[in-house]
Amino acid sequence: MRLNTIDWIAYALAIIGGLNWGLIGAFDFNLVAAIFGEMSVLSRIIYILVGLSALYLIYTGTKLGRTVHHEPQTRVVR
């Protein structure tokens, strides 16, 4: 499976969101808020993009799950 640019961006944003939630849970430290400000316009945009990336990855994951790869069957003649 080849990843296109949107896939890479979605994975990067999902990883950033996951790491941020890990920092919040482990150390009560919100990295996005520390860099861009507590609920500033930029931090809200990042949160929205992370959420949209998660939805995109769910969609592409379910789409891949429905793809069926059939291998040609070989018949054994006796």
FENGIHU-V808505 format. One record per residue. N is the residue number from 0. PHI is phi in degrees with one decimal (* if undefined). NEAR is the number of other C-alpha atoms within 8 Angstrom. D_CENTER is the distance of its C-alpha to the mean C-alpha in Angstrom with 2 decimals. Layout:
BEGIN
n | phi | near | d_center
N | PHI | NEAR | D_CENTER
N | PHI | NEAR | D_CENTER
END
This chain:
BEGIN
n | phi | near | d_center
0 | * | 2 | 15.85
1 | -96.1 | 3 | 15.45
2 | -98.2 | 7 | 12.36
3 | -91.8 | 6 | 13.25
4 | -60.7 | 6 | 12.74
5 | -63.7 | 7 | 10.31
6 | -60.6 | 9 | 8.02
7 | -62.0 | 9 | 8.65
8 | -63.4 | 9 | 8.25
9 | -62.9 | 13 | 4.80
10 | -63.7 | 10 | 4.12
11 | -62.4 | 8 | 6.94
12 | -66.7 | 11 | 6.37
13 | -65.9 | 12 | 3.90
14 | -67.1 | 8 | 6.74
15 | -59.4 | 9 | 9.22
16 | -62.9 | 10 | 8.74
17 | -64.2 | 8 | 9.08
18 | -65.0 | 8 | 11.97
19 | -62.4 | 11 | 13.46
20 | -64.8 | 9 | 13.66
21 | -62.3 | 8 | 15.15
22 | -65.5 | 12 | 17.64
23 | -63.4 | 10 | 18.53
24 | -67.7 | 8 | 19.21
25 | -83.1 | 7 | 21.10
26 | -126.4 | 6 | 22.93
27 | 53.0 | 7 | 22.69
28 | -125.6 | 8 | 21.45
29 | -99.1 | 10 | 19.01
30 | -65.3 | 8 | 18.17
31 | -61.7 | 10 | 16.91
32 | -65.8 | 11 | 20.14
33 | -67.1 | 8 | 22.19
34 | -81.8 | 6 | 21.22
35 | -107.3 | 9 | 21.17
36 | 101.7 | 10 | 23.37
37 | -65.6 | 7 | 23.25
38 | 52.5 | 8 | 21.76
39 | -71.2 | 9 | 22.83
40 | -59.7 | 6 | 21.84
41 | -66.1 | 9 | 19.54
42 | -67.1 | 13 | 17.80
43 | -64.8 | 9 | 17.47
44 | -62.5 | 8 | 15.93
45 | -63.0 | 9 | 13.28
46 | -60.2 | 9 | 12.64
47 | -65.4 | 8 | 12.58
48 | -64.6 | 9 | 10.18
49 | -63.8 | 13 | 7.64
50 | -64.1 | 9 | 8.58
51 | -64.5 | 8 | 8.57
52 | -63.6 | 13 | 5.08
53 | -62.3 | 10 | 4.54
54 | -63.3 | 8 | 7.62
55 | -62.4 | 9 | 7.03
56 | -67.5 | 11 | 4.84
57 | -63.3 | 8 | 7.70
58 | -61.8 | 8 | 10.10
59 | -67.9 | 8 | 9.68
60 | -66.7 | 8 | 9.76
61 | -72.3 | 8 | 12.85
62 | -66.0 | 8 | 14.24
63 | -67.7 | 7 | 14.25
64 | -66.0 | 7 | 15.86
65 | -85.6 | 6 | 18.58
66 | -73.1 | 6 | 19.40
67 | -110.6 | 5 | 22.52
68 | -103.4 | 4 | 23.96
69 | -97.0 | 4 | 27.68
70 | -94.7 | 4 | 29.73
71 | -61.8 | 4 | 33.32
72 | -86.9 | 4 | 35.63
73 | -104.2 | 4 | 38.71
74 | -97.5 | 4 | 41.86
75 | -92.6 | 4 | 44.29
76 | -100.9 | 3 | 47.81
77 | -114.5 | 2 | 50.56
END
